[in-house]
Amino acid sequence: MWRTRAAAACVICRSLAKSNYGIKRKSPLQNLHLVSRSIHHPYHPSSKFQRPPLRISIQQFSSLNRLPFRKTKLLNVKYGYQSYRNFWLARLASRLLRIRYIILGSAVGGGYTAKKTYDQWKDMMPDLDDYKWIVPDFIWELDEHIDFEKIIKALPDADDLAKLLPDFDKIGESFASLKGFFSPGSPGETAFRATDQGYDNDKQYKKVSDKEKIDQLQEELLRTQLKYQRMLERLEKENKELRKLVLQRDDKGIHQRKLKKSLIDMYSEVLDILSDYDASYNTQDHLPRVVVVGDQSAGKTSVLEMIAQARIFPRGSGEMMTRSPVKVTLSEGPHHVALFKDSSREFDLTKEEDLAALRNEIEIRMRNSVKEGCTVSTETISLSVKGPGLQRMVLVDLPGVISTVTSGMAPDTKETIFSISKAYMQNPNAIILCIQDGSVDAERSIVTDLVSQMDPQGKRTIFVLTKVDLAEKNVASPSRIQQIIEGKLFPMKALGYFAVVTGKGNSSESIESIKEYEEEFFQNSKLLKTSMLKAHQVTTKNLSLAVSDCFWKMVRESVEQQADAFKATRFNLETEWKNNYPRLRELDRNELFEKAKNEILDEVISLTQVTPKHWEEILQKTLWERVSTHVIENIYLPAAQTMNSGTFNTTVDIKLKQWTDKQLPNKAVEVAWETLQEEFSRFMTEPKGKEHDDIFDKLKQAVKEESIKRHKWNERAEDSLRVIQHNALEDRSISDKQQWDAAIHFMEETLQSRLKDTESVIEDMVGPDWKKRWIYWIGRTKEQNIRNETKNELEKLIKCNEEHAAYLANDEVTTVRKNLEARGITVDPCLIKDTWHQIYRRYFLKTALNHCNLCRRGFYYYQRHFVDSELECNDIVLFWRIQRMLAITANTLRQQLTNTEVRRLEKNVKEVLEDFAEDSEKKVKLLTGKRVQLAEDLKKVREIQEKLEAFIEALHQEK
């Protein structure tokens, strides 16, 4: 027995001594495969076959994943002399076991390693869908020819591999029994103890080196990930340049083909139409948008600028800058430009001057959209940004949510911002980009509660933590940032969580410098090195890709359903129109305005068709009605009170000259302008029979009023008119009997009209006569009785003196008053004078009419200048001069109207119509009614449906 144990020891010791005898060589255990080493020494640290994988944050494939184990050296053992024993059975068993398990371990371990490596490559490779155009098509079709799944299934799984492995416990027991063959203190035992000591040292060294290996692996993976990231960025840059060249060639017309609108532009047009159609965001508008919400100064605008790759928004330190929703449509183009929906101007985003102009224009539009007394507006500003490499999507930047209304804000600012945010977020297909400031306490956030109310399950919310550099610097516990990113500190849920850096807080930083700073920060950040953040959760580049993918996924899932909804709405509206207006065309508000515009211009042109005779008759009649009172009261009556014809003519000439210099031309122009207005109004409001459409009445009235308000008569017209009128009044010559009779007729009509007015005034003063009292059973008042008695006394006075002057003397007033008092009637002297004025006026007018009859045969005496005749007809000459001045003035005004003023009015009308055409609010106010609204809705729904169908077709073609 002792011989057998000694022989086994000699064989094993001899094999160990061969490796260290004379030269230094590596331990045989280190040269064997993992499984073989475990067989030789059951307590060696590499005997564990399945080593647990490293838990690192960045699951990117690297060659470091399969690093070889560190090679360790066994302690050098000096062996003493051992006699050679030929234990051939033990030596043969050892050799056979070694060869068997080397082959078996290599086969099993290699197969399992290949499977794990393939799974890692498959899971960790980046998504190259956006770069399919780089790789030839046959590469993507390899899976059609090679069945990779079948190969994977052919590989053994973990359970099968475990069955193929040997029983390591039994092998350990066998080696323990071999070890028991050696007696204590023997050289063999000494050799094994030396080997065990080397194993213990190696185990302790292994424990120290594992942590270093993990750190090395993490750093290597970070470097590899950044290497791949730079490679992708380089490929993207090259792709961007190539696409830019292609688009530029298309713009220059090298390819004779018409470029189609991009998908995102088509989709943006649909959203613009919907915004005009339904500003309140009705439930029908469920088309996807990316809604950017966040607390004020949380970095919403900065994130949007990083996605757009340009500093396009106005900035302010702590001040509310976003005062209205801004819809930004991002699309790819050869040049980095921006333009507004309602403007053709392009802003070059590579030039600082254009960037400043764009920011200023956005700020002006925001302030103009805010109504008086408000701080924010619901009106959406539509902006399109194109550039190489931009991700296609539609984002809406909303005003920042506030917790307190500060001074200078409207009292309802907070509620208005909440209502705007809810209106956009309640769209079930809207993607909510929730921006949270990482540099402030998470408990101070307001927007997270609002988002959790709108999207409780987080199925369409993407959470973004900004200012992570400040957060890492200021937050005492880095794990708090991880809790924020994972959504554990908020009640809200989200599809994804991202962390970004939007600069160092300097508004003059460029986008490129911010991107470099962001990349440098995350490369050195502990958040990645300590596995708190994953690589795909950082940088605005990854955020942009994720948001774009989510946006287009939502679009593809919902756009066809929305198209069907608008198709049903269109059918309902068309049915309603056919039932209510079967004989009318479907004219929307703009088409109705054009129709009304043509009618109004036709009516203005019809002013030129008015005959000169009609113009002059209207002008002469209106002018005389305006100046007749002045002529009778201030010229004729005072002159007629004179005693002789010379004084009469002198008084008339003086008063006519004063009247012509000061009042008459201005009165004539006023009459002409009023006449033009009346004729214009008559043509505008005159019913057209069955063709008349009362839907235009309000618009025509507004156009008429605004045109008249803008119209100014030619100032030089008064000067020329004054000369003409003065010359006409200077002429006293009546050439024939016809003109004489015309003057008498004109004077009689004027005096009879005045006499009739005077009789009416006297009747009101004294009350009804006895006939009316008996017939209508009405009586006189006390004042009327007093005036009637006063009238009777004054008539007696005139009968006593038919040539009485126009005014009563004081003694005459006293006489009349005393006569009335004698009959018990108390009268005030002012009442006597007032009654006398009307009584004498009636007497004078009757006398003048009688004089007209006498002058009918006085034309012969007029031609002889009333020589040898007691008849004087100077009043007839006066009325002839007035009549002739009226005719000449009417003729002059008619020429000014037809030659100048009508054309100027037509020009004003055109300007008013052009202004109204550009004012949508004015058109909505002036063209109203169910018919207009129904036609407007029908047009919008048709347009939306058609554009949606075109978009869906283009979307399918792109697939």
C-alpha positions, 0 to 999 in steps of 0.5 A: 500500500505504501509503495503504491502511494509513493509511486503515485506521488513520484509520478505526479511530482515528476510531471510538476517538476518538469515545468520548472526544472532549469527554466521558468515556464508557466504553470500547466494549469494556466495552459489548459482550458477552463474545464481542464483546469477545474479537473486538475485542481478543484479549488482553483478559482477558474473551476467555476464554469459559468461566470456571472455576466458583468452588470454594466450600464451600456450594453454595447458589444465590445471585444473586451467582453471576452477578455482572457483571464489574467495569467498568474504564476505558481510559487517556485518549489524546489523538489528534493531527490525522488527515486523514479517509480513506474506507476504506469496505471496512474500516469495513463489515467491522468493523460486520458482524462486530460485529453478527454475533457480538453476536447469535451470542454472546448466543444461545449464551451465553444458552442455555448459561447458562440450562442451567447455572442450571437445573442449579444450582437443581435440585441446590442446592434443599433437600429439601422433602419434610418440608414438602409439606403447606405447598404445595398438591398441584397444585404437586407434580403439575406434573411430570406435566403439564410434561416438564422433562427434555424441555426440558433435552434440547432445550437444546444441550450443551457440545460443540454450543456449542463447534462454534457458537463462532467460531475465535478464533485466526483472528480474532486473526491477522486483527487482527494482520495489520491491526495490521501495516498501520501503520508504526512510529511512526505515529499508528495504532501509538501508538493501539494501544499506548495501548490495549494499555497500558490492557489491561495495567492492566485485566488487573492490576486483574482479578487483584487483584479476583478474590480479592475477588470469591471472598471476596464470593461466599462471604460472600454465599452464607453469608448466603444460606444462613443466610437460607434457614435462618432462613426454614425455621426460621420456617416450621417454627416456624409449622408447629409452632404450627399442628400444636400447635393441631390436636393440642390441639383433638383432645385437647379433643375438638372433633373427635369422632374417636379419634386413632390412635397415631403410627407411632413410638409403635407401633414403640416398643411393638414394641421394648419387647415385644422387650426383655422377650421377648429381653433378650439381643438374639437374632438374631431382633431385627433391628429398627432403632434408633439406637444412640448410642455414644462414649467416656466424656464425649464428649458422647453425652448432650448430643447426645441432649438437643439432639435431644430439645430438653430437658436430661433426663439426669443430669449429672456432671463426669467421673463415669459417669452413664449406667449402663444403656441408656436407650431414648428414643422421640421423637415429635411432640405438642402439649406437650413432655413425657416419661413412662416406659413403666411410669408414667403420670406426665408430666414437663413439660419446659418447667418446671425443677422437672419437669426436675429430677424427671425427671433424678432419677428416671432416676438412681434407676432406673439405680442400682436396675437395677445389681446389687450388686457391679456398676457398669453394668446391661444392663436398659433404661430406656424413656423417651418424649419428645413435643413439637412439631417433634421428629424421630420416631425411637428412640434408645438411649443406651449407657454410655460406653466406658472404657479404664481401670477406676478405683477404685469400679468393678467389675473387669469394668466395661470388659468389660461396657460392651463387651459391651453396646455390641456386643450393640446394634451387632451388629444389622445394622439398627441405626444407629450414631451414633458420637460423638467428642470433638473437643477431645481427640486423635483417637488417644485414641479407643476407640469408633472401633475398636469401631464399625469392627469392628461396621460395617466398610463404614460402611453404617449408621454416622453419625460426629459430632464434638462440641465443634468450638468447642474443637477449632477453638480448640485445634487448631493445624492446622484441616485436621486437623478436616477430616481427622477429619470426612472420616474420614481419621484413623480406620479406620472408614467412615461414611454421613455426617460431622457437626460439632456444638457442644453448649454452652460446658460449663455444665450450666445452659445452656438448649437455646435458648442452646446452639442460638444459640451453635452457630449463631453459632459456625458463622456465623463459623467458618473451617471453613465459610468455608474450605470445610473443612465443608459447610453440611449437615454442621453443627448438631444440627438437620441431624444430627437430620434426617439421623438421622431420615431414615436411621432411617426408611429402614432401618425401611422396608427391614427391617420387613417382613422381620422381620414374616415372620421372626416369622410363621415363629417363631409357626408353629413354636411353635404346632406344638410346642404342639399336639404336646405339649399338645393338650388344654391352653389356651395360658396364659402366665405371667400367666394361669397366675398369675391361675388359681393366685391364684383357686385359692389364694383358694378354698382360704383361703375353705374354711377357713371351712367347717371345722366347729367340732367339727373345730376343737375336737377338733384344738385340744384334742388338740394342746394336750394333747400340748403341755402333758401333759408339764408337767402330769404331771411338774411338777404331778401327780407332785409333788402325788401324792408328798404324804401327804394330800389337803389337801397334794395339793390345795394343791400342785396349786392353787399349780402350776396358778396359776403355770402359768396366769399364765406359760405356758399362754395362750402355749402355747394361742395357739401351738397355735392358730396351728400348727393354723391353719397345718396346716389351711391347708397341708392345703387348699393341698397336698391333691391335687384329683384329675384337676384338680390341676396340679402347676405351681402347687405352688411358687407355693402353697408360697411364698404359704403361707410368706410369708402365715404369716410376715406373720401375727401373732396378736392380742396381746389374745387371750392376756390374755382367754384367761388369765382364761378358763383360770384360771376353768376350773381353779378349778372343782372341781365335777363335776356328774354321773357321766358327767363323772366317768367321762370324767375317769377315762377321760382319766386312764387314757389319759394314764397308760397312754400314760406307762406305755408310754413308760416301759416303752420307756425301761426296755427300751432301758436293760436290753436285750431280755428272754429271749423276744426274745433267743431269738426274734430271736437278739440279746443285751445289751451290757455296759452293759445287763447292768449296768443289768439287774442294777441294775434287779433290785436296785431292784425288790427294794427297792420290794417290801420297801417299797411306800410308798417315796418317789420318791427314794433315800436315800444309804444305800440307794444305797450298799446297792445298790452294795455288793450289786452289787459282791459279785456282781462288778458295779461300778456308778456311783451316778448310774447307780443313781439314773437307773435308780431314776427309771424303775423308780419311775415305772413302779411309780407309774403302775401304782399310779395306774392301779389307783387309777383302777379303785378310783375308778370307784365313788367318785362317790358318796363325792365328792358327800359329800366323801369323808366316812366313807370311806377312798377319796380320788380327788383325782387324778380331780378334777385330771384333770377340771379339766385336761380341762375347761380344755382343752375351754374353751380349745379352744372359745375358740380356735376362736371366735378362729380362725373369727371373726378369724384366718382373715379376717386370714390371707385378707387376708395371702394377698391382699396376698402375691398382689398383691405377687407379681403385681407382681414379675416375677422372683418369677413367673418363679422360681415358675412354671417349666417347658417348658409355661410358657416355650412359652406365654410365647414364643408370646404374645410372638411373636403380640403382636410379629407383630400389632403389626408388621403394624399398624405396616406397614399404618400405614406404607403408609397414610402413604406 
